[in-house]
Amino acid sequence: MWRNRKERKNRTPRRSPGQDQEVAWRTWVFRGTRGGRVTAKNIVWHELIGLKAKIIRASHPGLVGIEGYVLDETRNTLTIGGERVWVILKDVVYLEFEVGDKRIRINGKELIGRPEMRLKKRWRK
């Protein structure tokens, strides 16, 4: 990064996170503007990155109790950052997402698929 010669300040100083952002493992997690849009019926079609997640049931007992923010999502995995970063398979867990003051529980098998392709799938409501 270039510096000003006279003042020796960075030309582009780092910005602190805004009101709707939170720092998690040196990455900013945007946690705003979702308000009350995400419900138990439509969480499958929404973006999961940035939501607070907790594993409440799993086929492996070591996974139960992991909680943190969803940092990344692929076809079969969720990356959750908490006290450390975990890569969790979706099909072996039951998840609880915290949206505002609501807690939404969902089977991870319902989340399998690329995020952009889940929009095209149809589920019973």
C-alpha positions as CSV (number, residue, x, y, z in Angstrom):
1,M,0.0,0.0,0.0
2,W,1.4,3.4,-0.9
3,R,1.9,5.9,1.8
4,N,1.8,9.7,1.7
5,R,5.3,11.1,1.9
6,K,4.5,14.0,4.2
7,E,2.0,12.6,6.7
8,R,3.0,8.9,6.4
9,K,-0.6,7.8,6.6
10,N,-2.2,5.1,4.6
11,R,-4.2,6.5,1.7
12,T,-6.9,3.9,2.3
13,P,-7.3,3.5,6.0
14,R,-9.0,0.3,7.2
15,R,-12.7,0.8,8.0
16,S,-14.1,-0.6,11.1
17,P,-17.2,-2.8,10.8
18,G,-20.5,-1.1,10.5
19,Q,-23.5,-1.5,12.7
20,D,-24.8,-4.5,10.7
21,Q,-21.4,-6.2,10.5
22,E,-19.5,-8.3,12.9
23,V,-15.9,-9.5,12.8
24,A,-15.5,-13.3,12.8
25,W,-12.1,-14.8,12.3
26,R,-10.8,-11.7,10.5
27,T,-13.5,-11.8,7.9
28,W,-16.6,-9.6,8.0
29,V,-19.9,-11.3,8.3
30,F,-22.7,-9.3,7.1
31,R,-25.7,-9.7,9.5
32,G,-28.2,-7.2,8.5
33,T,-31.2,-6.4,6.3
34,R,-32.6,-9.8,6.7
35,G,-35.0,-8.6,9.3
36,G,-37.9,-11.0,9.5
37,R,-37.7,-12.4,6.0
38,V,-36.2,-15.8,6.8
39,T,-38.8,-18.2,8.3
40,A,-38.8,-22.0,9.0
41,K,-40.7,-22.5,5.7
42,N,-38.4,-20.5,3.4
43,I,-35.0,-20.9,4.9
44,V,-34.1,-23.4,2.3
45,W,-34.2,-20.7,-0.4
46,H,-32.3,-18.1,1.5
47,E,-28.6,-17.3,1.9
48,L,-27.1,-19.1,4.9
49,I,-23.8,-17.3,4.9
50,G,-23.7,-14.9,7.9
51,L,-26.4,-16.7,9.9
52,K,-25.5,-18.0,13.4
53,A,-25.7,-21.8,13.4
54,K,-25.5,-24.5,16.0
55,I,-25.4,-28.3,15.6
56,I,-28.1,-29.9,17.8
57,R,-27.9,-33.5,16.5
58,A,-25.3,-35.4,14.5
59,S,-24.3,-38.9,13.5
60,H,-20.9,-38.2,15.1
61,P,-21.1,-37.2,18.7
62,G,-18.1,-34.9,18.4
63,L,-20.0,-32.5,16.2
64,V,-22.9,-31.9,18.6
65,G,-22.7,-28.4,20.2
66,I,-20.5,-26.7,17.5
67,E,-21.8,-23.2,17.0
68,G,-20.6,-20.1,15.1
69,Y,-21.4,-18.2,12.0
70,V,-21.7,-19.8,8.6
71,L,-18.7,-18.5,6.6
72,D,-19.0,-20.6,3.4
73,E,-21.4,-23.0,1.8
74,T,-20.7,-25.6,-0.9
75,R,-22.9,-28.4,-2.3
76,N,-22.4,-30.8,0.6
77,T,-20.6,-28.8,3.3
78,L,-21.0,-25.8,5.6
79,T,-18.0,-23.9,6.9
80,I,-18.7,-22.7,10.4
81,G,-16.4,-20.3,12.3
82,G,-16.6,-20.1,16.0
83,E,-13.7,-20.7,18.4
84,R,-12.2,-22.4,15.4
85,V,-13.2,-23.2,11.8
86,W,-15.1,-26.4,11.1
87,V,-16.1,-27.9,7.7
88,I,-19.3,-29.9,8.4
89,L,-21.2,-32.3,6.1
90,K,-24.8,-31.2,5.7
91,D,-26.3,-34.7,5.4
92,V,-25.2,-35.9,8.9
93,V,-26.4,-33.0,11.1
94,Y,-29.5,-31.2,12.3
95,L,-28.9,-27.5,12.5
96,E,-30.4,-24.6,14.5
97,F,-30.2,-21.2,12.9
98,E,-30.6,-18.0,14.9
99,V,-32.4,-15.3,12.9
100,G,-33.1,-12.3,14.9
101,D,-34.9,-13.5,18.0
102,K,-36.1,-16.7,16.3
103,R,-34.5,-20.1,16.3
104,I,-35.1,-22.3,13.2
105,R,-34.3,-26.0,13.3
106,I,-33.8,-27.9,10.0
107,N,-32.4,-31.2,8.9
108,G,-29.2,-30.8,7.0
109,K,-30.4,-33.2,4.3
110,E,-32.8,-30.5,3.2
111,L,-29.9,-28.1,2.5
112,I,-27.9,-30.4,0.3
113,G,-27.2,-28.9,-3.1
114,R,-25.4,-25.8,-4.4
115,P,-27.0,-22.7,-3.0
116,E,-27.9,-21.3,-6.4
117,M,-29.5,-24.6,-7.4
118,R,-31.6,-24.9,-4.3
119,L,-33.8,-22.1,-5.6
120,K,-34.9,-24.3,-8.5
121,K,-35.9,-27.2,-6.3
122,R,-39.4,-27.5,-5.0
123,W,-40.3,-28.6,-1.5
124,R,-43.6,-29.2,0.2
125,K,-44.6,-26.2,2.3
